[in-house]
């Protein structure tokens, strides 16, 4: 973002910040959380800007898929059998544990549930992206994403009050990967037709193939 735009937003209280010795001071964890909560309102161009900024600082290869390689074998479940928010989270964490990605299921469950209490992650119609508030370098084996599709929908405190059907559990070892994954997934779900294609997947294989196709087209 342009410096003047950042200063304007901060002065109006639109970005979390404080003044110290006449200067605007930002706390990274607060900024990361603000970006997460704004992600669903950012257009494809701004999401691409976020990805470019992360790449510039951390050296991600923009020509390669990011999201789908983080999904472990067995990391997609269709249909996801759950009737509540807590049931969805437990099932997805269990899926990650079965894939040997999690060291302590109980700790991870608590981290994700605590994050949901702050603000729902069901910000895109039909889609939720539950994740811990902070990276978990010691609780997980590696950064990962697991995906579940509940065709009938689950009440997940969506901002529009609708049921949620598609879930991406995102757990990363560091902030840079976490923010990059959120931005990439936001870009991938920008087109409603792509969301609908994912919602109509009838098997884990079909859902994974659709995700791969969408990501390839997003970075092309």
TORZAVO-667569 format. One record per residue (C-alpha): x, y, z; residue in three letters. Coordinates in nm, 2 decimals, padded with zeros to 4 digits. Example, Ala and Ser with C-alpha at 12.3 -4.5 7.8 and 13.67 -1.06 7.14 Angstrom:
BEGIN
NODE      X      Y      Z res
NODE  01.23 -00.45  00.78 ALA
NODE  01.37 -00.11  00.71 SER
//
This chain:
BEGIN
NODE      X      Y      Z res
NODE  00.00  00.00  00.00 UNK
NODE  00.11  00.36 -00.06 UNK
NODE  00.25  00.52  00.25 UNK
NODE -00.01  00.80  00.23 UNK
NODE -00.29  00.56  00.21 UNK
NODE -00.16  00.37  00.52 UNK
NODE -00.13  00.69  00.72 UNK
NODE -00.48  00.80  00.62 UNK
NODE -00.63  00.47  00.73 UNK
NODE -00.43  00.47  01.05 UNK
NODE -00.54  00.82  01.14 UNK
NODE -00.90  00.73  01.09 UNK
NODE -00.87  00.42  01.30 UNK
NODE -00.92  00.19  01.01 UNK
NODE -00.59  00.01  01.07 UNK
NODE -00.48 -00.09  01.43 UNK
NODE -00.20  00.14  01.53 UNK
NODE -00.09  00.38  01.80 UNK
NODE  00.11  00.71  01.81 UNK
NODE  00.44  00.71  01.99 UNK
NODE  00.67  01.01  02.00 UNK
NODE  00.48  01.16  01.71 UNK
NODE  00.51  00.85  01.49 UNK
NODE  00.26  00.59  01.39 UNK
NODE  00.35  00.25  01.54 UNK
NODE  00.21 -00.08  01.41 UNK
NODE  00.22 -00.42  01.59 UNK
NODE  00.27 -00.70  01.34 UNK
NODE  00.04 -00.95  01.51 UNK
NODE -00.24 -00.69  01.51 UNK
NODE -00.18 -00.60  01.14 UNK
NODE -00.19 -00.97  01.04 UNK
NODE -00.52 -01.02  01.22 UNK
NODE -00.66 -00.70  01.05 UNK
NODE -00.56 -00.83  00.71 UNK
NODE -00.73 -01.17  00.79 UNK
NODE -01.06 -00.99  00.88 UNK
NODE -01.04 -00.77  00.57 UNK
NODE -00.95 -01.05  00.33 UNK
NODE -01.30 -01.12  00.21 UNK
NODE -01.35 -00.76  00.11 UNK
NODE -01.02 -00.72 -00.08 UNK
NODE -01.03 -00.76 -00.46 UNK
NODE -00.81 -00.98 -00.66 UNK
NODE -00.57 -00.70 -00.73 UNK
NODE -00.52 -00.62 -00.36 UNK
NODE -00.48 -00.99 -00.28 UNK
NODE -00.22 -01.02 -00.55 UNK
NODE -00.04 -00.72 -00.40 UNK
NODE -00.03 -00.90 -00.06 UNK
NODE  00.12 -01.20 -00.23 UNK
NODE  00.38 -00.99 -00.41 UNK
NODE  00.47 -00.82 -00.08 UNK
NODE  00.52 -01.15  00.10 UNK
NODE  00.72 -01.29 -00.19 UNK
NODE  00.95 -00.98 -00.20 UNK
NODE  01.03 -01.03  00.17 UNK
NODE  01.05 -01.40  00.19 UNK
NODE  01.13 -01.54 -00.16 UNK
NODE  00.83 -01.74 -00.25 UNK
NODE  00.83 -01.86 -00.61 UNK
NODE  00.52 -01.69 -00.77 UNK
NODE  00.52 -01.94 -01.06 UNK
NODE  00.46 -02.24 -00.84 UNK
NODE  00.14 -02.36 -00.67 UNK
NODE  00.14 -02.28 -00.30 UNK
NODE -00.19 -02.41 -00.15 UNK
NODE -00.24 -02.75 -00.30 UNK
NODE  00.11 -02.88 -00.22 UNK
NODE  00.03 -02.81  00.15 UNK
NODE -00.26 -03.06  00.14 UNK
NODE -00.12 -03.39  00.27 UNK
NODE -00.22 -03.73  00.13 UNK
NODE -00.56 -03.81  00.28 UNK
NODE -00.61 -03.44  00.36 UNK
NODE -00.94 -03.40  00.18 UNK
NODE -01.27 -03.54  00.30 UNK
NODE -01.59 -03.55  00.10 UNK
NODE -01.85 -03.57  00.25 UNK
NODE -01.75 -03.41  00.58 UNK
NODE -01.99 -03.56  00.84 UNK
NODE -02.04 -03.29  01.11 UNK
NODE -02.34 -03.10  01.23 UNK
NODE -02.18 -02.81  01.43 UNK
NODE -01.88 -02.58  01.42 UNK
NODE -01.70 -02.77  01.69 UNK
NODE -01.77 -03.10  01.51 UNK
NODE -01.62 -02.96  01.19 UNK
NODE -01.31 -02.84  01.37 UNK
NODE -01.26 -03.17  01.55 UNK
NODE -01.31 -03.37  01.23 UNK
NODE -01.06 -03.16  01.03 UNK
NODE -00.80 -03.17  01.31 UNK
NODE -00.85 -03.54  01.33 UNK
NODE -00.79 -03.56  00.95 UNK
NODE -00.46 -03.37  01.00 UNK
NODE -00.36 -03.60  01.28 UNK
NODE -00.44 -03.91  01.07 UNK
NODE -00.20 -03.76  00.81 UNK
NODE  00.07 -03.73  01.09 UNK
NODE  00.08 -03.35  01.07 UNK
NODE -00.02 -03.28  01.43 UNK
NODE  00.18 -03.34  01.75 UNK
NODE -00.09 -03.25  02.00 UNK
NODE -00.46 -03.25  01.88 UNK
NODE -00.60 -03.10  02.20 UNK
NODE -00.37 -02.80  02.19 UNK
NODE -00.45 -02.74  01.82 UNK
NODE -00.82 -02.77  01.88 UNK
NODE -00.81 -02.51  02.16 UNK
NODE -00.60 -02.27  01.95 UNK
NODE -00.85 -02.30  01.66 UNK
NODE -01.16 -02.27  01.88 UNK
NODE -01.01 -01.97  02.06 UNK
NODE -00.95 -01.80  01.72 UNK
NODE -01.32 -01.86  01.62 UNK
NODE -01.44 -01.70  01.94 UNK
NODE -01.26 -01.38  01.84 UNK
NODE -01.42 -01.36  01.50 UNK
NODE -01.57 -01.61  01.26 UNK
NODE -01.36 -01.73  00.97 UNK
NODE -01.67 -01.80  00.76 UNK
NODE -01.62 -01.47  00.57 UNK
NODE -01.69 -01.59  00.22 UNK
NODE -02.04 -01.72  00.14 UNK
NODE -02.03 -02.11  00.17 UNK
NODE -01.66 -02.11  00.28 UNK
NODE -01.48 -02.10  00.61 UNK
NODE -01.10 -02.10  00.67 UNK
NODE -01.05 -02.20  01.04 UNK
NODE -00.70 -02.15  01.17 UNK
NODE -00.51 -02.07  01.49 UNK
NODE -00.46 -01.71  01.58 UNK
NODE -00.08 -01.75  01.59 UNK
NODE  00.16 -01.98  01.40 UNK
NODE  00.23 -02.31  01.57 UNK
NODE  00.60 -02.40  01.51 UNK
NODE  00.60 -02.66  01.78 UNK
NODE  00.25 -02.82  01.76 UNK
NODE  00.26 -02.93  01.40 UNK
NODE  00.50 -03.13  01.19 UNK
NODE  00.49 -02.88  00.89 UNK
NODE  00.26 -02.62  00.75 UNK
NODE -00.05 -02.78  00.61 UNK
NODE -00.40 -02.73  00.48 UNK
NODE -00.68 -02.99  00.51 UNK
NODE -01.01 -02.95  00.33 UNK
NODE -01.36 -03.08  00.40 UNK
NODE -01.69 -03.05  00.21 UNK
NODE -02.02 -03.08  00.39 UNK
NODE -02.28 -03.08  00.11 UNK
NODE -02.58 -03.01  00.34 UNK
NODE -02.40 -02.72  00.52 UNK
NODE -02.32 -02.65  00.88 UNK
NODE -02.39 -02.35  01.10 UNK
NODE -02.05 -02.18  01.13 UNK
NODE -02.15 -01.83  01.24 UNK
NODE -02.12 -01.70  00.88 UNK
NODE -02.14 -01.32  00.86 UNK
NODE -02.45 -01.35  00.63 UNK
NODE -02.62 -01.61  00.86 UNK
NODE -02.60 -01.88  00.59 UNK
NODE -02.48 -02.24  00.63 UNK
NODE -02.12 -02.31  00.55 UNK
NODE -02.02 -02.61  00.33 UNK
NODE -01.66 -02.58  00.23 UNK
NODE -01.38 -02.57  00.50 UNK
NODE -01.01 -02.51  00.47 UNK
NODE -00.82 -02.57  00.80 UNK
NODE -00.50 -02.37  00.77 UNK
NODE -00.21 -02.44  01.01 UNK
NODE  00.13 -02.28  00.94 UNK
NODE  00.46 -02.28  01.12 UNK
NODE  00.52 -01.91  01.05 UNK
NODE  00.34 -01.58  00.97 UNK
NODE  00.48 -01.54  00.62 UNK
NODE  00.34 -01.88  00.50 UNK
NODE  00.01 -01.82  00.68 UNK
NODE -00.05 -01.48  00.52 UNK
NODE  00.06 -01.60  00.18 UNK
NODE -00.18 -01.90  00.20 UNK
NODE -00.47 -01.68  00.30 UNK
NODE -00.40 -01.44  00.01 UNK
NODE -00.36 -01.72 -00.24 UNK
NODE -00.68 -01.89 -00.13 UNK
NODE -00.87 -01.56 -00.14 UNK
NODE -00.76 -01.51 -00.50 UNK
NODE -00.86 -01.87 -00.59 UNK
NODE -01.21 -01.82 -00.44 UNK
NODE -01.27 -01.47 -00.60 UNK
NODE -01.49 -01.61 -00.88 UNK
NODE -01.82 -01.75 -00.77 UNK
NODE -01.81 -02.01 -01.05 UNK
NODE -01.50 -02.16 -00.90 UNK
NODE -01.66 -02.18 -00.55 UNK
NODE -01.96 -02.35 -00.71 UNK
NODE -01.73 -02.60 -00.89 UNK
NODE -01.57 -02.70 -00.56 UNK
NODE -01.91 -02.73 -00.38 UNK
NODE -02.03 -02.97 -00.65 UNK
NODE -01.73 -03.21 -00.61 UNK
NODE -01.85 -03.56 -00.54 UNK
NODE -01.53 -03.71 -00.41 UNK
NODE -01.20 -03.61 -00.25 UNK
NODE -01.02 -03.67 -00.58 UNK
NODE -01.25 -03.45 -00.77 UNK
NODE -01.22 -03.17 -00.51 UNK
NODE -00.85 -03.19 -00.52 UNK
NODE -00.83 -03.19 -00.90 UNK
NODE -01.06 -02.88 -00.91 UNK
NODE -00.85 -02.70 -00.65 UNK
NODE -00.53 -02.78 -00.85 UNK
NODE -00.69 -02.65 -01.17 UNK
NODE -00.81 -02.33 -01.00 UNK
NODE -00.47 -02.26 -00.85 UNK
NODE -00.29 -02.32 -01.18 UNK
NODE -00.52 -02.07 -01.35 UNK
NODE -00.48 -01.82 -01.07 UNK
NODE -00.10 -01.81 -01.10 UNK
NODE -00.09 -01.83 -01.48 UNK
//
